[in-house]
Amino acid sequence: MIFNGNQLANSILQTLRVTSKIKPKLGICLVGDSPASKSYVNRKLKACQEINVDAEVFNFSENIEQDQLIKHIQSMNHDGILVQLPLPLHLNKLDIIHSIPYEKDVDCLHMHNLQRILVYGELCEMLPCTPAAVLQILDYYDVNVIGKKVTVIGRSFLVGLPLSLLLQKRNATVTVCHRETLNLDQHIMNADIIISAAGHPKLVRNVKQGAIVIDVGISQGEKKGRIVGDVDFDVVKNQASLITPVPGGVGPMTVCMLMRNLCNIWKKKQGQPVYINPKLSDAYLND
């Protein structure tokens, strides 16, 4: 089965649509003129339009000094704030992220928010967007990960690290692989669920029959302008029981989860109930 990320994302966005006169506002800092970054920002702006929330983009020169950027971020009064990644090399990514007030960190990358996830998992009102997207896909297909062997490829603090923690909170048996991992193919073949976020084309070439494969990786394909994932899709789709394509898989869901975070920030500010995954088990809630 091939997952349709656009279809599910559009369905969830409809449930997030804001109908009140007072609505949340997202502030986006975009440094430089990378076509890829501009494309990602445009997708977020489109999602904001779809759920009827305001958004404002601040464009900065690629040569902006770090102190200038931090000063601007600290002056922003938006409900949610994000800095589009990646940043130019002269800017310290962690320092920039940590200049965002953690309660407005809509990407959920601030150390304070990651620490809360370590303790509370999915009970937090904000989750890192791509890990949340992966969990949402699993829930959509009622995939119970308890006791399942899950191989996560990639250990970045954007995806692999928080995702592995969240899967462990669901009582999955998680193996995290990285560039120094020996016998990667063996870890992949042993897994019931493979989630790859390495940015390496055709890294995953074979899986065991019936495995679930979620491709988070994004790379330039051999053909100019073509985006590909980590998975050799044409081969693995015949082995997997469920597979996500690139593009059109995890990507749209990641933007959708960003919108959910923004709405939760705003609802909490308004004293309204926030979204918490209704499929969480009593054991999870009482852990």
C-alpha positions, 0 to 999 in steps of 0.5 A, spaced: 500 500 500 502 506 498 500 512 502 497 518 500 500 524 504 496 530 501 490 526 502 490 525 509 494 532 510 488 536 507 483 532 511 487 534 518 487 541 516 480 541 515 479 540 522 484 545 524 481 551 521 480 557 525 473 560 525 473 565 530 475 573 529 481 572 533 486 567 530 493 565 531 499 568 527 505 565 525 512 568 524 517 565 519 524 567 519 527 566 512 535 567 511 538 567 504 535 565 498 535 558 497 530 555 492 528 549 497 527 554 503 523 558 499 519 552 497 518 550 504 516 556 506 511 557 501 508 550 503 507 553 510 504 559 508 499 555 503 497 551 509 496 557 514 491 560 508 487 553 508 486 553 516 485 561 516 491 563 520 495 569 519 502 568 517 508 573 516 515 572 513 521 576 514 527 575 509 534 576 511 540 577 507 545 570 507 550 575 510 546 577 516 550 577 523 547 572 528 546 578 533 542 581 528 537 575 527 537 573 534 535 581 536 529 580 531 527 574 533 526 576 540 522 582 538 517 578 535 510 578 538 507 572 534 503 566 537 508 561 533 515 563 531 520 558 526 526 559 523 527 556 516 532 551 516 538 550 514 542 556 516 548 559 513 554 556 516 556 562 520 550 562 524 550 557 530 543 553 529 542 551 536 543 559 538 538 561 533 533 556 535 534 557 543 533 565 542 525 563 540 521 563 547 520 555 548 512 556 548 512 559 541 517 554 538 512 551 533 517 547 530 518 544 537 526 544 537 528 548 543 531 544 548 526 545 553 521 542 549 525 536 547 526 535 555 519 535 556 518 530 550 523 525 554 519 525 560 511 526 557 512 524 550 506 525 546 502 528 552 506 534 550 501 540 546 507 540 541 511 535 538 517 535 533 513 536 526 516 530 522 516 525 528 509 527 529 507 526 522 510 519 522 506 517 528 500 520 525 501 515 519 502 509 523 495 511 527 492 512 521 493 505 519 492 503 526 499 500 526 500 498 533 508 498 535 508 495 542 514 490 541 515 491 534 522 491 531 523 499 529 529 501 525 530 508 525 536 511 520 538 517 522 539 520 529 538 528 528 535 532 533 530 534 528 527 527 526 531 521 528 533 522 536 526 525 538 522 520 534 526 514 537 524 517 544 517 517 542 517 510 539 520 507 545 514 511 549 509 507 545 513 501 547 516 499 541 523 496 540 527 501 537 534 500 533 537 507 531 542 507 526 547 512 523 553 513 518 558 509 523 553 503 524 555 496 521 551 491 517 546 496 516 542 492 511 541 487 516 538 491 521 533 493 516 532 486 514 530 484 521 525 490 522 518 490 522 518 498 521 523 502 517 523 509 518 529 512 514 531 520 515 538 520 512 538 524 506 541 518 502 538 516 495 537 508 495 540 507 502 534 502 503 534 497 497 531 491 500 526 489 506 523 483 509 516 481 506 510 485 509 515 490 513 512 498 513 517 503 510 516 510 512 521 514 508 523 521 511 529 522 507 530 528 501 535 528 496 536 531 489 535 525 484 539 524 478 534 527 474 535 535 475 529 538 479 527 531 481 526 529 489 527 522 491 527 519 498 532 514 502 528 508 499 529 505 492 521 505 491 520 501 485 523 495 488 521 496 496 514 497 494 513 490 492 516 488 499 512 492 503 505 492 506 505 500 507 510 505 504 510 512 503 513 516 497 517 522 496 515 527 494 507 526 497 508 522 503 511 525 510 512 532 507 505 534 507 504 531 513 510 535 516 507 541 514 500 539 517 503 537 524 506 544 524 499 547 523 497 543 529 502 545 533 501 552 532 493 551 533 495 548 540 500 554 542 494 559 541 489 554 544 493 554 550 494 561 550 486 562 550 485 557 555 482 552 551 483 544 551 489 542 546 489 536 541 492 530 545 492 524 541 486 520 542 489 513 540 494 513 546 493 507 551 491 508 558 498 505 559 501 510 556 497 515 559 499 512 566 506 511 565 
